[in-house]
């Protein structure tokens, strides 16, 4: 009987340990939300140098956006930098944008990778754009870096 009880207790501890590793801390969530906020700020300010600092700059990095005013997709950091750099060159004027982000879900893939989804409403010039967003971030030398940025409009008005 004691052996069964010990086995059950041990099993419960192992299961609890496995599940607790997949939970992101409030501090991690705050840091990641800050990265998302700052990345968007520099994107709409058309500051390529500062915007770039929020990304892991490797061949594995992925970037995609599908909105009425801009659509693009690129794999590898070099192609992302070229796509976004061209967009900034063709549209150099900074855009004053405000964001409302809600319904965050954080999924810890491992201690250094977190998958984040959220709903976003971007307001510019009295227009609102609603999108579903995904970020996969990696912890590198104590800083969260984006390795996948995907967003697509979900408001049919914006897709016309």
C-alpha positions as CSV (number, residue, x, y, z in Angstrom):
1,X,0.0,0.0,0.0
2,X,2.8,2.4,0.9
3,X,4.5,1.6,-2.4
4,X,1.4,2.4,-4.4
5,X,0.9,5.7,-2.5
6,X,4.6,6.6,-3.2
7,X,4.2,5.7,-6.9
8,X,1.0,7.8,-7.2
9,X,2.7,10.8,-5.4
10,X,5.8,10.5,-7.6
11,X,3.7,10.3,-10.7
12,X,1.7,13.4,-9.7
13,X,4.9,15.3,-9.0
14,X,6.3,14.4,-12.4
15,X,3.1,15.4,-14.2
16,X,3.0,18.7,-12.2
17,X,6.6,19.4,-13.1
18,X,6.0,18.7,-16.8
19,X,2.9,21.1,-17.0
20,X,4.5,23.8,-14.9
21,X,7.4,24.1,-17.4
22,X,4.9,25.2,-20.1
23,X,3.6,28.2,-18.1
24,X,5.0,31.6,-18.8
25,X,5.7,33.8,-15.8
26,X,4.0,37.3,-15.5
27,X,7.5,38.8,-15.9
28,X,8.0,36.9,-19.2
29,X,4.6,38.0,-20.4
30,X,5.3,41.6,-19.6
31,X,8.7,41.5,-21.3
32,X,7.3,39.9,-24.5
33,X,4.4,42.3,-24.6
34,X,6.9,45.2,-24.4
35,X,8.9,43.7,-27.4
36,X,5.6,43.5,-29.4
37,X,4.8,47.1,-28.5
38,X,8.2,48.5,-29.4
39,X,8.5,46.5,-32.6
40,X,5.2,47.9,-33.8
41,X,6.2,51.4,-32.8
42,X,9.4,51.4,-34.8
43,X,7.7,49.7,-37.8
44,X,5.1,52.5,-38.1
45,X,7.7,55.1,-37.4
46,X,9.6,53.6,-40.3
47,X,12.8,53.3,-38.3
48,X,14.4,50.2,-39.9
49,X,17.5,50.2,-37.7
50,X,15.6,50.2,-34.4
51,X,12.8,47.9,-35.7
52,X,15.5,45.4,-36.7
53,X,16.8,45.1,-33.1
54,X,13.6,43.2,-32.1
55,X,14.3,40.3,-34.4
56,X,16.5,37.2,-34.4
57,X,18.3,37.9,-37.6
58,X,18.8,34.4,-39.0
59,X,17.8,32.3,-42.0
60,X,15.0,30.7,-39.9
61,X,13.2,34.0,-39.2
62,X,9.8,34.4,-40.8
63,X,7.6,37.5,-41.4
64,X,4.1,37.8,-42.9
65,X,1.4,40.4,-42.9
66,X,-1.9,40.6,-44.9
67,X,-3.7,43.9,-44.6
68,X,-5.5,46.3,-47.0
69,X,-2.6,48.8,-47.0
70,X,0.3,46.4,-47.0
71,X,0.8,42.7,-47.6
72,X,4.0,40.8,-47.7
73,X,5.7,37.6,-46.7
74,X,9.4,36.7,-46.5
75,X,11.5,33.9,-45.1
76,X,15.1,34.5,-43.9
77,X,16.2,37.7,-42.3
78,X,17.9,39.0,-45.5
79,X,14.6,38.8,-47.4
80,X,12.6,40.2,-44.6
81,X,15.0,43.2,-44.3
82,X,14.7,43.7,-48.1
83,X,10.9,43.5,-48.1
84,X,10.5,45.9,-45.1
85,X,13.2,48.2,-46.3
86,X,11.6,48.5,-49.7
87,X,8.2,49.2,-48.0
88,X,9.8,51.9,-45.9
89,X,11.5,53.5,-49.0
90,X,8.3,53.5,-50.9
91,X,6.2,54.8,-48.0
92,X,8.7,56.9,-45.9
93,X,6.1,58.9,-44.0
94,X,5.7,57.7,-40.4
95,X,2.2,56.6,-39.4
96,X,0.7,57.6,-36.1
97,X,-0.9,54.4,-34.9
98,X,-2.4,53.3,-31.6
99,X,-3.0,49.7,-30.7
100,X,-5.3,47.7,-28.6
101,X,-4.2,44.2,-27.9
102,X,-6.2,41.6,-26.1
103,X,-6.9,37.9,-25.7
104,X,-3.2,37.0,-25.3
105,X,-2.3,33.4,-25.2
106,X,1.2,32.4,-24.3
107,X,2.5,28.8,-25.0
108,X,5.9,28.0,-23.8
109,X,7.4,25.5,-26.3
110,X,10.6,25.2,-24.2
111,X,12.4,27.5,-21.7
112,X,13.6,29.8,-24.5
113,X,10.8,29.6,-27.1
114,X,7.3,31.1,-26.5
115,X,4.4,31.1,-29.0
116,X,2.1,34.1,-28.5
117,X,-1.3,34.8,-30.1
118,X,-3.5,37.9,-29.7
119,X,-6.2,40.0,-31.2
120,X,-5.1,43.5,-32.3
121,X,-6.9,46.6,-33.3
122,X,-4.8,49.2,-35.0
123,X,-6.1,52.8,-35.3
124,X,-4.7,55.2,-37.8
125,X,-6.4,58.4,-39.2
126,X,-9.8,57.5,-37.7
127,X,-9.6,54.0,-39.3
128,X,-9.5,50.8,-37.4
129,X,-8.0,47.6,-38.6
130,X,-8.6,44.4,-36.7
131,X,-6.2,41.4,-37.0
132,X,-5.2,38.1,-35.6
133,X,-1.5,38.1,-34.6
134,X,1.1,35.5,-33.9
135,X,4.6,36.0,-32.6
136,X,7.1,33.3,-31.8
137,X,9.9,34.7,-29.6
138,X,13.2,33.3,-28.5
139,X,15.2,34.2,-25.4
140,X,18.7,35.2,-26.5
141,X,21.2,36.4,-24.0
142,X,18.4,37.6,-21.7
143,X,16.4,39.4,-24.4
144,X,13.3,38.2,-26.2
145,X,13.7,38.3,-30.0
146,X,11.0,37.7,-32.6
147,X,11.6,34.7,-34.9
148,X,8.1,34.6,-36.4
149,X,5.8,37.6,-37.0
150,X,2.5,36.8,-38.7
151,X,-0.6,38.9,-38.8
152,X,-3.7,39.0,-41.0
153,X,-6.7,41.2,-41.2
154,X,-10.0,39.7,-40.0
155,X,-12.3,42.6,-40.8
156,X,-13.8,42.0,-44.2
157,X,-14.1,45.8,-44.7
158,X,-10.3,46.0,-44.6
159,X,-9.9,43.4,-47.3
160,X,-11.9,45.2,-50.0
